[in-house]
Structure formats: structure tokens, C-alpha cells
């Protein structure tokens, strides 16, 4: 078998084995993270929560996430991604069920904080895990494959969550059943993950000998090449200039992204009330919006791999998202339809940036260093998920409108895009050129 055919068959088998399962795990994670936005349509009124209380509770998830992200990733590199993914899913499933029984703001804050601690390091663990089974040139497409779960969870969650809000069993409200029924799959998949995933290529039994050896050879060679550029330990990677810049840019991006994502059901309900759209109908519209974002995510990931360029793809998507978000706010009073169109464009831009962004860290770091860098970027970035919803909720209570909050979110994403563009040299083509120069000198 020639090398091209071997590469194609091996990559296809790896993709079919890992991406659908990790996609399913991640879609449940995102569903359990963002269903709070739909629960708010009933929960806030039932429990007497203000927008500020809800915003703080929605955002405090990321405070717990931030505190345990890097320590959790360090633990993952020691005990293996398979066991750690399984542990995370089972733990968050239990806490997600407990969300159904909160009664006070303090209970809300504590439950969300613990949920963040339970899920901490799940995403970087999955990115790190996948990077060990793919060549660098396939990273963006591989990451996009399971990251489709982010818009996918929203596309599924919007109609599902609005449907569950209408459930009234055993004296419990719809928002309570929403938390319970959407948590059960996490528990099941967490147990399956322990037996389904392999910790390393050498453990694989679903590739033949030629395919396994080829995959070991190419990933080992690429790891050695990366070490010619930057050979870091886990802790040293946390101090790298490019890693710190990515963390700051991701923070601004996530502040804008989660600010709109957590409040989108509430914003959409306010817009739809003038069109007499039912809650279930709104759920289907939101689902369609997120399906559009999935398509854009695939197209951007493929184009980024084809051009072997990451930063400008990220920046372009974020700027488009920010401008569309602000425009939607300005035209909401004159055209509901156009406002939803621009909200869809904003979602497409925000999601489109994901796959090229997360292809950057594995392009210049490897092993435990890559795991540490991804964890730091994700933890600092997701801290923006704490500030975004809280600031939007505060502005809404203070002004009675989401308008100024949307402007704030848009500006935050533009700043994030500019910061990411400032990342220099060690991604995409620059990495390849640097590796070739160093290997040439050493030869």
C-alpha cells in the first residue's frame, strides 16, 4: 500500500472511531452547560431571580471551571485522558441533576460553581487527546469534527429544552425535568468512555499493523520536529508568550460569546413576543440558527487547513460576529426578521473561529506542554464566561434593555480578534518554515 493510501485509510478509521463518540460526549457537555439559558424562561419567575442573579449564577460556572482547569489537566496527563474523561462526565451528571432542586440564589450559585469544577479540563482533555491521533495538518478538521457539538448541542437543545419546559410530571416544573433528563446521558456516556477509548496509539486494536505503525511513525516524527522549535515542560508552557496572548484573546472572545449565548433565549423571547411566536416555535428558530453555525464551522475549518493559516481566520470570524451582534441590536425595533438574521450571522462568526483557534496550540507545542497550554488558554478564556453573562444581566437590570450589553459584547470580541492577530510566528506556515530552518542547520 502506498503512503498516500495508507494515510487516507488510517485517518479515516481514526476519524470514524473517535470523532462521532467524542462529538456525542461533547454535545452532552454543552447541552448541560447552556440549558440554563432555556431554564431561565421559567426558573427565574418561579424562584424570583432577577437578571443580575441569573447572570451571576450562569457565569459563576466558569469561576469553578477556571480554578480547576489547569490542575485537572495536569492530573489528566498523569492518569490518562480516557479515565479522566470518564470521571468528569459521571461527576457533572450527578451535579447537573441536583440543579433541579435549587430554591435560593445561594443554592443556584453553589450548584453552578460545583458544576464548573466537575467539568473543568474536559475540553482541553479532548483537544489534547485528539492531537495525539492526528497529523498536525489534520488538526483543524479533527477539532472542528467534535467541536460541531457546540452549535449542535444548541441546535438540538433549543427545541428539546423548550419542549421539556412544557413537561409537568410528579409535581415538578418543566425547568426541573430539563436539568434531570438532559443529565442522564452524561452518566451513561461517562461509563462507556472508560471502556471505549484508548490512552495511546500503541493500545489500539482497531487499526491493522501497517496503519498503526504508520500513525506511530508520523506522530512521533512531528513531535520531534515541534521540539526542535519549542521543547517545554507542562509548567514552562504556561509562561510562553504566545500561550499568554492566546489566553487573553480567548478571554475577550468568550466574554462576548457567553454573554450572548446565555441570554439568547431571553433576548429571542423578547423579540418573538411581538410576532406571537410560541416558546416551542422560538426553540425551532434558534435550532435553525445554530445549524447554520455548524455549516460555517465546517467550512472555516476546512479552509483554514487548506490555506494552513489560523490567526486571520479567527480574527475575521470574530469581527464579523461582533459587527452582526451590534447591528442586530440597533435594528431590533424596526425589523424583527432582520434582527434574527444578524443574530444568526453573529453566531456563525463566533462558532466559525473555534476550529482554527484550537489548531494553533498543538502547532507549536507537544505532549504535556500542549496539554498545559490548552488548559491555561481555556481556563483564562472561559473566565470571560463569568464576566460576560453577569455584565449583560447587570446592564439589563440597570437600563431595561439588552442594547448596551450587546454593544459591550461586540467590542469585547473585536478586542479579542485584534489580540489574537498579534500572535506571532509559531503557527501554521511559520512553524513549518521554522522547523525546516532548524533541521537544516542541525543537518
C-alpha positions in Angstrom: 0.0 0.0 0.0 1.4 3.4 -1.0 1.9 6.1 1.7 -1.0 8.3 0.4 -3.5 5.4 0.5 -2.1 4.4 4.0 -2.5 7.9 5.3 -6.1 8.1 3.9 -7.3 4.8 5.3 -5.7 5.3 8.7 -7.0 8.9 9.1 -10.5 7.7 8.0 -10.5 4.9 10.6 -9.3 7.2 13.4 -12.0 9.7 12.4 -14.8 7.2 12.3 -13.7 5.7 15.7 -13.1 8.8 17.7 -15.0 11.8 16.3 -18.6 10.5 16.5 -18.1 9.4 20.1 -16.3 12.5 21.3 -18.8 14.6 19.4 -21.6 12.8 21.3 -19.8 13.3 24.7 -19.2 17.0 23.9 -22.7 17.7 22.8 -24.0 16.4 26.1 -21.4 18.6 27.9 -22.5 21.7 26.1 -26.2 20.9 26.5 -25.8 20.6 30.3 -23.8 23.9 30.2 -26.1 26.1 28.2 -29.6 24.6 29.1 -29.5 27.1 32.0 -30.4 29.8 29.4 -33.6 28.0 28.5 -34.4 27.0 32.1 -34.3 30.8 32.9 -37.5 31.2 30.8 -39.4 29.5 33.7 -37.0 29.2 36.6 -36.4 33.0 37.1 -40.1 33.6 37.5 -40.7 30.5 39.7 -37.8 31.3 42.0 -37.9 35.1 41.8 -34.4 35.5 40.3 -33.5 38.9 38.7 -31.4 39.2 35.5 -28.4 40.1 37.7 -28.9 37.0 39.9 -29.3 34.8 36.8 -26.3 36.4 35.1 -24.1 35.8 38.1 -25.3 32.2 38.5 -24.8 31.4 34.8 -21.4 32.9 34.9 -20.1 31.5 38.2 -19.9 28.1 36.5 -16.8 29.5 34.8 -15.2 30.6 38.0 -15.1 26.9 39.2 -14.0 25.9 35.7 -11.1 28.4 35.9 -9.9 27.3 39.3 -9.7 23.6 38.4 -8.8 23.7 34.7 -5.0 23.6 34.9 -4.8 21.3 37.9 -7.3 19.0 36.2 -5.3 18.9 33.0 -2.1 18.2 34.9 -3.9 15.2 36.5 -5.1 14.1 33.1 -1.5 13.9 31.7 -0.6 11.6 34.7 -3.5 9.2 34.8 -4.6 9.3 31.1 -7.3 11.0 29.1 -9.6 8.0 29.0 -10.0 7.7 32.8 -10.2 11.5 33.2 -12.9 12.0 30.6 -14.9 9.2 32.2 -14.5 10.7 35.7 -15.5 14.2 34.5 -18.7 13.1 32.8 -20.0 11.0 35.7 -19.3 13.8 38.2 -21.0 16.5 36.3 -24.0 14.3 35.6 -24.7 14.0 39.3 -24.4 17.7 40.0 -26.5 18.6 36.9 -29.4 16.5 38.4 -29.0 18.5 41.7 -29.6 21.7 39.7 -33.3 20.7 39.5 -33.7 21.1 43.2 -32.3 24.6 43.9 -34.6 27.1 45.6 -32.5 30.1 46.6 -29.9 32.3 44.8 -27.1 30.9 47.0 -28.1 27.3 46.2 -28.1 28.4 42.5 -24.6 29.9 42.8 -23.1 26.8 44.7 -24.6 24.3 42.2 -23.3 26.2 39.2 -19.9 26.6 40.8 -19.6 22.9 41.5 -20.8 22.1 38.0 -17.9 24.2 36.7 -15.4 22.4 39.0 -16.8 19.0 37.8 -16.5 19.8 34.1 -13.1 21.6 34.4 -10.4 20.3 31.9 -13.0 18.3 29.9 -12.5 20.3 26.7 -8.6 20.7 26.8 -8.5 17.0 27.6 -10.4 16.2 24.4 -8.3 18.5 22.3 -5.1 17.0 23.8 -6.4 13.5 23.3 -7.3 14.1 19.6 -3.9 15.8 18.8 -2.2 12.5 19.7 -4.0 10.6 17.0 -3.8 13.0 14.0 -1.1 14.7 11.9 -0.8 18.4 12.5 -2.2 19.2 9.1 -5.5 17.5 10.0 -5.9 19.1 13.4 -8.4 21.9 12.5 -10.7 19.5 10.7 -10.5 16.9 13.5 -11.1 19.6 16.1 -14.0 21.0 14.1 -15.4 17.5 13.8 -16.1 17.2 17.6 -16.5 20.9 18.2 -19.5 20.8 15.9 -21.1 19.7 19.2 -21.1 23.3 20.4 -23.6 24.6 17.8 -25.0 21.1 17.5 -25.9 21.0 21.2 -27.7 24.3 20.8 -29.4 23.2 17.6 -30.7 20.1 19.4 -31.1 21.8 22.8 -33.2 24.7 21.7 -36.3 22.7 20.5 -35.6 19.9 23.1 -35.3 22.3 26.1 -38.3 24.4 25.1 -40.3 21.1 24.8 -39.2 20.0 28.2 -40.3 23.3 29.7 -43.8 22.1 28.9 -43.4 18.9 30.9 -45.3 18.8 34.3 -44.7 15.4 36.0 -44.9 14.4 39.6 -45.5 18.0 40.8 -42.2 19.2 39.3 -41.9 22.1 36.8 -40.6 21.8 33.3 -37.3 23.5 34.1 -36.6 20.9 36.8 -37.2 18.0 34.3 -35.0 19.8 31.8 -32.0 19.5 34.2 -32.7 15.9 35.2 -33.4 14.4 31.7 -30.5 16.2 30.0 -28.1 15.0 32.6 -28.7 11.2 32.4 -26.9 10.8 29.0 -23.7 12.2 30.6 -23.7 9.4 33.2 -24.2 6.7 30.6 -21.5 8.0 28.2 -19.1 8.5 31.1 -19.2 4.8 31.9 -18.9 3.8 28.2 -15.9 6.2 27.7 -13.8 4.2 30.2 -14.1 1.1 28.0 -14.3 2.6 24.5 -11.4 5.0 24.4 -7.7 4.1 24.1 -5.0 6.0 26.0 -2.4 5.8 23.3 -1.8 4.6 19.7 0.1 1.5 20.9 -3.1 0.3 22.7 -5.3 0.5 19.6 -6.8 -2.8 18.3 -9.0 -1.3 15.6 -6.1 -0.5 13.2 -4.1 -3.1 11.3 -0.3 -3.4 11.8 0.6 -1.2 8.9 -1.8 1.5 9.8 -0.8 1.5 13.5 2.9 1.7 12.6 2.4 4.5 10.1 0.4 6.5 12.7 3.1 6.0 15.3 5.8 7.0 12.9 4.2 10.2 11.6 3.1 11.5 15.0 6.5 10.7 16.6 8.3 12.5 13.8 6.1 15.6 14.1 6.5 15.7 17.9 10.3 15.6 17.4 10.1 18.4 14.9 8.0 20.5 17.2 10.5 20.0 20.0 13.1 21.5 17.6 11.2 24.7 17.9 10.0 24.7 21.5 10.7 22.0 24.0 8.7 22.9 27.0 7.6 21.1 30.2 4.0 21.5 31.4 4.8 24.5 33.6 7.1 26.2 31.1 4.3 26.1 28.5 2.2 28.2 30.9 4.7 31.1 30.6 5.1 31.1 26.9 4.4 34.4 25.3 2.1 33.0 22.5 0.2 31.0 25.0 -0.5 34.1 27.2 -1.6 36.1 24.2 -4.0 33.4 23.1 -5.3 33.2 26.7 -6.1 37.0 26.7 -7.6 36.9 23.3 -9.8 33.9 24.2 -10.9 35.7 27.4 -12.3 38.7 25.4 -13.9 36.3 22.8 -15.6 34.2 25.4 -16.8 37.2 27.3 -18.7 38.2 24.2 -19.7 34.7 23.2 -21.2 33.6 26.5 -22.7 36.9 27.2 -24.9 36.5 24.1 -25.3 32.7 24.4 -26.6 32.6 27.9 -29.1 35.4 27.3 -30.0 34.5 23.7 -33.2 32.5 24.7 -34.3 35.5 26.8 -33.5 38.0 24.1 -35.2 35.9 21.4 -38.3 35.5 23.6 -38.5 39.3 23.9 -38.2 39.7 20.2 -40.7 37.0 19.4 -43.4 38.3 21.7 -44.2 41.0 19.1 -44.8 38.2 16.4 -46.9 36.0 18.7 -44.3 33.2 18.3 -44.7 30.4 20.8 -41.9 29.2 23.1 -41.6 26.0 21.1 -41.6 27.9 17.8 -38.8 30.1 19.1 -36.9 26.9 20.0 -37.1 25.7 16.4 -35.9 29.0 15.1 -32.9 29.0 17.5 -32.2 25.5 16.5 -32.1 26.5 12.8 -29.7 29.4 13.7 -27.3 27.0 15.3 -27.5 24.6 12.4 -26.3 27.5 10.2 -23.4 28.0 12.6 -22.5 24.3 12.2 -22.2 24.6 8.5 -20.0 27.7 8.8 -17.8 25.9 11.4 -17.1 23.1 8.9 -16.3 25.5 6.0 -14.0 27.7 8.1 -12.1 24.6 9.5 -11.6 23.1 6.0 -10.5 26.5 4.5 -8.1 27.1 7.4 -6.5 23.6 6.8 -6.3 24.2 3.1 -4.6 27.5 3.5 -2.6 26.3 6.5 -3.5 29.6 8.2 -5.1 30.1 11.6 -5.0 33.6 13.1 -6.6 35.6 10.3 -9.4 33.0 10.0 -10.1 33.5 13.8 -9.9 37.3 13.6 -12.1 37.6 10.5 -14.9 35.4 12.1 -14.8 37.3 15.4 -15.0 40.7 13.7 -18.0 39.6 11.5 -19.7 38.2 14.7 -19.2 41.4 16.7 -20.5 43.7 13.9 -23.5 41.5 13.3 -24.3 41.4 17.0 -24.2 45.2 17.3 -26.2 45.6 14.1 -28.9 43.2 15.4 -29.3 45.3 18.5 -29.8 48.5 16.5 -32.4 47.2 14.1 -34.4 45.1 16.6 -37.1 47.7 17.0 -37.6 48.2 13.2 -37.3 44.7 11.9 -37.6 41.5 13.9 -36.7 39.3 10.9 -33.5 41.2 10.1 -32.6 41.2 13.8 -32.7 37.4 13.8 -30.8 37.3 10.6 -27.9 39.3 12.1 -28.1 37.3 15.3 -27.6 34.2 13.1 -24.6 35.8 11.4 -23.2 36.7 14.8 -23.5 33.0 15.9 -21.9 31.8 12.7 -18.9 34.1 13.2 -18.4 33.2 16.9 -18.5 29.4 16.2 -16.5 29.6 12.9 -13.5 30.8 14.8 -13.3 27.7 17.1 -11.5 25.1 14.9 -8.7 27.4 13.5 -8.1 28.8 17.0 -7.7 25.5 18.7 -5.4 24.2 15.9 -2.9 26.8 17.0 -1.5 25.4 20.3 -0.7 21.9 19.0 1.1 23.5 16.1 4.0 24.6 18.3 3.7 22.5 21.5 3.5 18.8 22.1 2.9 16.3 24.9 2.3 17.6 28.4 3.3 21.1 27.3 0.4 21.1 24.8 -2.0 19.8 27.5 -0.9 22.6 29.9 -1.1 25.3 27.3 -4.6 24.3 26.1 -5.8 24.1 29.7 -4.4 27.6 30.6 -5.9 29.2 27.4 -9.3 27.5 28.1 -9.4 28.3 31.8 -8.4 32.0 31.4 -10.6 32.3 28.3 -13.7 30.8 30.0 -13.2 33.2 32.9 -14.7 35.6 30.4 -17.8 33.4 30.5 -18.1 34.5 34.1 -17.9 38.2 33.4 -20.0 38.3 30.1 -23.3 37.0 31.4 -23.0 38.9 34.7 -22.3 42.2 33.0 -25.1 41.7 30.5 -27.6 40.9 33.3 -26.4 43.9 35.3 -26.8 46.3 32.3 -30.2 44.8 31.5 -31.5 45.4 35.1 -30.0 48.9 35.1 -31.2 50.1 31.7 -34.2 47.8 31.0 -32.6 46.9 27.6 -30.1 44.5 26.1 -28.9 47.2 23.7 -25.9 48.5 25.6 -25.0 45.0 26.7 -24.8 43.8 23.1 -22.5 46.7 22.2 -20.2 45.8 25.1 -20.1 42.2 23.9 -19.3 43.2 20.4 -16.5 45.5 21.4 -15.1 42.7 23.6 -15.0 40.3 20.6 -13.3 42.8 18.4 -10.6 43.4 21.0 -10.1 39.6 21.2 -9.7 39.3 17.5 -7.0 42.1 17.5 -5.1 40.4 20.3 -5.1 37.0 18.5 -3.8 38.6 15.3 -0.8 39.8 17.4 0.2 36.2 18.0 3.5 35.9 16.1 5.4 33.3 14.1 4.6 30.0 15.8 1.5 28.8 13.9 0.8 27.3 10.5 3.3 28.1 7.8 5.6 30.0 10.2 6.0 26.8 12.3 6.9 24.7 9.2 9.4 27.2 8.0 11.0 27.5 11.4 11.2 23.7 11.8 12.8 23.3 8.3 15.4 26.0 9.1 16.4 24.4 12.4 16.5 20.9 10.9 18.5 22.3 8.0 21.1 23.9 10.4 21.3 20.7 12.5 21.8 18.6 9.4 
